[in-house]
């Protein structure tokens, strides 16, 4: 077990618990930076896709994991971010201006719809966000001069200081751009959760009655969290639009919202690291299924005619995690790490879930 010897109060508010944690992050970031020199274009494209999904997962994690708001319509915010970024760039604005503006527009839209929506909770909030998804889908079709309607729209090429960041012409540059955005958002997200605003998010998630007793405006806090969640998801949508190249409203389907929920649920609700683990799983499983299909065809078993195989496997994975590991992949890693830290004093029921709740959580 590692004991951190603190010599000042600054250590309590440090982003990293100790120097070894900071070193691990630095090594991981260095590996990600040199990745284009280590792998081919196919795996680099998959890594870029994973980064975009991780960014979208962090966006949803603000609402679901850290504020307790269920959303089935976050694909709508991906669409708004993608269309807003492309539309602004088509007017002549550079990417460095249109990209943050796309996130801002998406965040403002999310905050506006959150004002009435966050007064609901549970299944009612999920249905409300699903209705928002349907409305946005219809708006995309109606605003044909801006969005291209049913036909779709081409994402303009990105150029920054004379360098091209095109997904097909300069994949390594586009990968580094996505990595820089994800790193900045992760750093900001981690610091947000240490601030009074982030702690109010957690208070509202754990017990709304207790949060009100502490003087927290629950409605405003939930609306702010939903707006931030929408804004970060909009940034991911903008990058996703450039990654795809040409897209229409069918790209941002309800299945994208479900996959985002899988990212945060399987990765680990309430953990920033869970967004990355869930994104890795959601992008790696289809590739593993494709490899498995090819290997089975070689031995005479053809699964290409099985409809919805990917969805069925994802559903089974989700059910297994809900039953056996509700804290997700990162929660399982924390348990394994704790077991080794306290060994040989670890007990079998050390992580047994307690079937108890606070009386203050009951809304009467």
Buried (B, 14 or more C-beta within 10 A) or exposed (E): EEEEEEEEEEEEEBEEEBEEBEEEBEEEEEEBBEBBEEEEEEEBBBBBBBBBBBBBBBBBBBBBBBBBBBBBBBBBBBBBBBBBBBBBBBEEBEBEEBBBBBBBBBBBBBBBBBBEBBBBBEEEBBBBBBBBBEEBBEBBEEEEEBBBBEEBBEBBBBBEEEEEBBBEEBBBBBBBBBBEBBBEBBEEBEEBBEEEEBBBBBBBBEBBBBBBEEEBEBBEBBBBBBBBBBBBBBBBBBBBBBBBEEBBBEBBBBEBBBBBBBBBBBBBBBBBBBBBBBBBBBBEBBEEBEEBBEEEEEEEEEEEEEEEBBEEBBEEBBEEBEEEBEBBBBBBBBBEEBBEEEEEEEEEEEBEEEEEEEEBEEEE
